[in-house]
Amino acid sequence: MSELVDLVLEEAEGKMSNAEEALRSELATIRTGRASPAILERLHVEYYGVSTPLNQAASISAPEPRLLIVNPWERQMLTVIEKAILKSDLGLNPINDGQVLRLAIPALTEERRRELVRSVGKRVEEGRVAVRNCRRDAQNDLRKLEKDKEISQDDLYRGQEQLQDLTDRYIKQVDEIGARKETEILEI
């Protein structure tokens, strides 16, 4: 098969891999019944007048399954971080002991679990759409190469078959990531 087809497929696989990784990091921020430092990753705090990700202003650890500890690099940041957590939509109430912030992760209600599962489903569908968009772009590239007579019609068909196999594989991985996250949410 043509090197050009291989290049198109390689580029498509890279984009699909990026879409899968984006979904993984997106789902990591969804709160489950367990403490995970990832749920605070999207949080930003004012640090010397600059909006800074929380994990760049403090260390975040999970010493117990239902407890997060936020240890700021500078003590005066405690109240700023506390306010940012209270303003967020995480539904967490930090306990400030003057040294660190303790975040007790409450058990999720059944209603909240269902809400989170719907949110996961929506994000997984967005991941599938992203993978399909990568396929569409690669198919357009292959068709253009064939139209410009840079590859044969046989190469086009073989490339499209391989592209569909690649797409199916990534869609399956996206679905598995979503199913694992849903299981994690529904676990009591």
C-alpha beads as a LAMMPS data file, in Angstrom:
LAMMPS data file: protein, C-alpha beads

188 atoms
187 bonds

1 atom types
1 bond types

-500.0 500.0 xlo xhi
-500.0 500.0 ylo yhi
-500.0 500.0 zlo zhi

Masses

1 110.0

Atoms # bond

1 1 1 0.000 0.000 0.000
2 1 1 1.033 3.560 -0.594
3 1 1 3.146 5.522 1.892
4 1 1 0.686 8.392 1.559
5 1 1 -2.143 6.172 2.823
6 1 1 0.037 5.094 5.748
7 1 1 0.700 8.752 6.610
8 1 1 -3.020 9.579 6.550
9 1 1 -3.794 6.567 8.759
10 1 1 -0.973 7.442 11.159
11 1 1 -2.234 11.008 11.500
12 1 1 -5.806 9.781 12.049
13 1 1 -4.649 7.361 14.744
14 1 1 -2.791 10.163 16.519
15 1 1 -5.897 12.351 16.508
16 1 1 -8.103 9.478 17.717
17 1 1 -5.633 8.756 20.491
18 1 1 -5.765 12.418 21.527
19 1 1 -9.579 12.290 21.587
20 1 1 -9.431 9.185 23.807
21 1 1 -6.923 10.829 26.152
22 1 1 -9.049 13.983 26.351
23 1 1 -12.018 11.834 27.391
24 1 1 -9.938 10.086 30.056
25 1 1 -8.826 13.364 31.603
26 1 1 -12.348 14.803 31.345
27 1 1 -13.838 11.800 33.156
28 1 1 -11.126 11.895 35.829
29 1 1 -12.533 15.215 37.015
30 1 1 -15.986 13.750 37.655
31 1 1 -16.468 13.091 41.332
32 1 1 -17.203 9.575 42.491
33 1 1 -17.706 8.382 46.052
34 1 1 -13.917 8.130 46.385
35 1 1 -11.424 10.895 47.005
36 1 1 -9.337 11.662 43.949
37 1 1 -7.015 14.660 43.547
38 1 1 -8.156 14.833 39.905
39 1 1 -11.535 16.315 40.923
40 1 1 -9.719 19.528 41.904
41 1 1 -7.644 19.754 38.694
42 1 1 -9.956 22.199 36.929
43 1 1 -10.096 24.528 39.920
44 1 1 -8.225 27.840 39.549
45 1 1 -7.198 30.243 42.326
46 1 1 -5.956 33.836 42.299
47 1 1 -2.215 33.516 42.952
48 1 1 -0.465 36.895 42.991
49 1 1 -3.104 38.329 40.661
50 1 1 -2.904 35.472 38.171
51 1 1 -5.508 32.740 37.750
52 1 1 -3.510 29.582 38.480
53 1 1 -4.533 25.897 38.516
54 1 1 -4.893 24.743 42.121
55 1 1 -2.345 21.949 41.668
56 1 1 0.291 24.627 40.892
57 1 1 -0.418 26.500 44.138
58 1 1 -0.737 23.503 46.484
59 1 1 -0.145 19.796 46.800
60 1 1 -3.278 17.649 46.778
61 1 1 -3.310 14.178 48.312
62 1 1 -5.843 11.495 49.188
63 1 1 -4.596 9.790 52.385
64 1 1 -7.948 8.024 52.919
65 1 1 -10.678 6.825 50.513
66 1 1 -13.017 9.692 51.479
67 1 1 -10.561 12.492 52.347
68 1 1 -8.548 14.970 50.298
69 1 1 -5.877 17.167 51.826
70 1 1 -4.852 20.416 50.145
71 1 1 -1.499 21.692 51.406
72 1 1 -0.750 25.144 49.904
73 1 1 2.821 26.127 49.145
74 1 1 2.218 29.354 51.078
75 1 1 0.010 29.599 54.203
76 1 1 -1.644 32.877 53.143
77 1 1 -3.168 30.965 50.200
78 1 1 -5.336 28.858 52.554
79 1 1 -8.292 31.256 52.559
80 1 1 -8.041 31.934 48.809
81 1 1 -8.087 28.198 48.065
82 1 1 -10.896 27.650 50.560
83 1 1 -13.048 30.303 48.843
84 1 1 -12.332 28.814 45.398
85 1 1 -13.444 25.360 46.578
86 1 1 -16.609 26.785 48.150
87 1 1 -17.460 28.693 44.931
88 1 1 -16.956 25.622 42.747
89 1 1 -19.803 23.269 41.830
90 1 1 -18.116 20.336 43.589
91 1 1 -20.344 20.544 46.659
92 1 1 -17.410 20.168 49.052
93 1 1 -16.934 22.032 52.350
94 1 1 -13.259 22.486 53.235
95 1 1 -12.123 22.391 56.868
96 1 1 -9.308 24.889 57.465
97 1 1 -7.030 23.997 60.401
98 1 1 -4.541 26.802 59.741
99 1 1 -2.045 24.468 58.039
100 1 1 -4.006 22.478 55.436
101 1 1 -7.517 22.162 54.048
102 1 1 -9.306 18.877 54.633
103 1 1 -12.054 17.920 52.219
104 1 1 -14.330 15.116 53.352
105 1 1 -15.875 13.490 50.290
106 1 1 -19.496 12.687 51.167
107 1 1 -21.166 9.560 49.846
108 1 1 -23.167 10.221 46.703
109 1 1 -26.943 10.053 46.804
110 1 1 -28.685 7.758 44.328
111 1 1 -30.068 10.769 42.462
112 1 1 -26.617 12.373 42.192
113 1 1 -25.148 9.073 40.953
114 1 1 -27.734 8.904 38.161
115 1 1 -26.983 12.531 37.258
116 1 1 -23.253 11.765 37.067
117 1 1 -23.882 8.647 34.952
118 1 1 -25.880 10.800 32.487
119 1 1 -23.003 13.282 32.410
120 1 1 -20.526 10.463 31.715
121 1 1 -22.773 9.164 28.917
122 1 1 -22.871 12.618 27.341
123 1 1 -19.088 12.968 27.489
124 1 1 -18.561 9.472 26.091
125 1 1 -20.830 10.360 23.165
126 1 1 -18.744 13.502 22.600
127 1 1 -15.665 11.239 22.567
128 1 1 -17.283 8.985 19.937
129 1 1 -18.142 12.033 17.828
130 1 1 -14.538 13.253 18.078
131 1 1 -13.268 9.856 16.862
132 1 1 -15.778 9.859 13.990
133 1 1 -14.697 13.387 13.037
134 1 1 -11.105 12.140 12.814
135 1 1 -12.326 9.333 10.524
136 1 1 -14.227 11.810 8.335
137 1 1 -11.164 14.043 7.974
138 1 1 -8.943 11.077 7.094
139 1 1 -11.492 9.801 4.539
140 1 1 -11.542 13.237 2.922
141 1 1 -7.732 13.199 2.775
142 1 1 -7.745 9.733 1.184
143 1 1 -10.374 10.743 -1.393
144 1 1 -8.375 13.857 -2.268
145 1 1 -5.222 11.779 -2.764
146 1 1 -7.136 9.419 -5.063
147 1 1 -8.735 12.327 -6.943
148 1 1 -5.296 13.913 -7.449
149 1 1 -4.090 10.520 -8.787
150 1 1 -1.485 10.213 -5.996
151 1 1 -2.896 6.837 -4.904
152 1 1 -4.821 4.141 -6.771
153 1 1 -8.475 3.300 -6.228
154 1 1 -7.391 -0.010 -4.627
155 1 1 -5.200 1.910 -2.160
156 1 1 -8.183 4.157 -1.392
157 1 1 -10.430 1.188 -0.582
158 1 1 -7.778 -0.596 1.471
159 1 1 -7.041 2.644 3.325
160 1 1 -10.748 3.174 4.044
161 1 1 -11.065 -0.376 5.386
162 1 1 -8.075 0.098 7.689
163 1 1 -9.440 3.469 8.751
164 1 1 -12.781 1.879 9.660
165 1 1 -10.989 -0.835 11.685
166 1 1 -9.039 1.882 13.495
167 1 1 -12.231 3.844 14.167
168 1 1 -14.034 0.760 15.490
169 1 1 -11.121 0.034 17.834
170 1 1 -11.090 3.568 19.267
171 1 1 -14.891 3.712 19.598
172 1 1 -14.713 0.445 21.564
173 1 1 -11.990 1.886 23.837
174 1 1 -14.043 5.058 24.417
175 1 1 -17.074 2.922 25.343
176 1 1 -14.966 0.829 27.746
177 1 1 -13.596 3.962 29.444
178 1 1 -17.156 5.225 29.895
179 1 1 -18.405 1.883 31.232
180 1 1 -15.565 1.763 33.803
181 1 1 -16.365 5.281 34.985
182 1 1 -20.093 4.488 35.268
183 1 1 -19.280 1.394 37.314
184 1 1 -17.029 3.486 39.541
185 1 1 -19.828 6.034 40.084
186 1 1 -22.497 3.438 40.833
187 1 1 -20.216 1.536 43.241
188 1 1 -21.291 2.135 46.843

Bonds

1 1 1 2
2 1 2 3
3 1 3 4
4 1 4 5
5 1 5 6
6 1 6 7
7 1 7 8
8 1 8 9
9 1 9 10
10 1 10 11
11 1 11 12
12 1 12 13
13 1 13 14
14 1 14 15
15 1 15 16
16 1 16 17
17 1 17 18
18 1 18 19
19 1 19 20
20 1 20 21
21 1 21 22
22 1 22 23
23 1 23 24
24 1 24 25
25 1 25 26
26 1 26 27
27 1 27 28
28 1 28 29
29 1 29 30
30 1 30 31
31 1 31 32
32 1 32 33
33 1 33 34
34 1 34 35
35 1 35 36
36 1 36 37
37 1 37 38
38 1 38 39
39 1 39 40
40 1 40 41
41 1 41 42
42 1 42 43
43 1 43 44
44 1 44 45
45 1 45 46
46 1 46 47
47 1 47 48
48 1 48 49
49 1 49 50
50 1 50 51
51 1 51 52
52 1 52 53
53 1 53 54
54 1 54 55
55 1 55 56
56 1 56 57
57 1 57 58
58 1 58 59
59 1 59 60
60 1 60 61
61 1 61 62
62 1 62 63
63 1 63 64
64 1 64 65
65 1 65 66
66 1 66 67
67 1 67 68
68 1 68 69
69 1 69 70
70 1 70 71
71 1 71 72
72 1 72 73
73 1 73 74
74 1 74 75
75 1 75 76
76 1 76 77
77 1 77 78
78 1 78 79
79 1 79 80
80 1 80 81
81 1 81 82
82 1 82 83
83 1 83 84
84 1 84 85
85 1 85 86
86 1 86 87
87 1 87 88
88 1 88 89
89 1 89 90
90 1 90 91
91 1 91 92
92 1 92 93
93 1 93 94
94 1 94 95
95 1 95 96
96 1 96 97
97 1 97 98
98 1 98 99
99 1 99 100
100 1 100 101
101 1 101 102
102 1 102 103
103 1 103 104
104 1 104 105
105 1 105 106
106 1 106 107
107 1 107 108
108 1 108 109
109 1 109 110
110 1 110 111
111 1 111 112
112 1 112 113
113 1 113 114
114 1 114 115
115 1 115 116
116 1 116 117
117 1 117 118
118 1 118 119
119 1 119 120
120 1 120 121
121 1 121 122
122 1 122 123
123 1 123 124
124 1 124 125
125 1 125 126
126 1 126 127
127 1 127 128
128 1 128 129
129 1 129 130
130 1 130 131
131 1 131 132
132 1 132 133
133 1 133 134
134 1 134 135
135 1 135 136
136 1 136 137
137 1 137 138
138 1 138 139
139 1 139 140
140 1 140 141
141 1 141 142
142 1 142 143
143 1 143 144
144 1 144 145
145 1 145 146
146 1 146 147
147 1 147 148
148 1 148 149
149 1 149 150
150 1 150 151
151 1 151 152
152 1 152 153
153 1 153 154
154 1 154 155
155 1 155 156
156 1 156 157
157 1 157 158
158 1 158 159
159 1 159 160
160 1 160 161
161 1 161 162
162 1 162 163
163 1 163 164
164 1 164 165
165 1 165 166
166 1 166 167
167 1 167 168
168 1 168 169
169 1 169 170
170 1 170 171
171 1 171 172
172 1 172 173
173 1 173 174
174 1 174 175
175 1 175 176
176 1 176 177
177 1 177 178
178 1 178 179
179 1 179 180
180 1 180 181
181 1 181 182
182 1 182 183
183 1 183 184
184 1 184 185
185 1 185 186
186 1 186 187
187 1 187 188
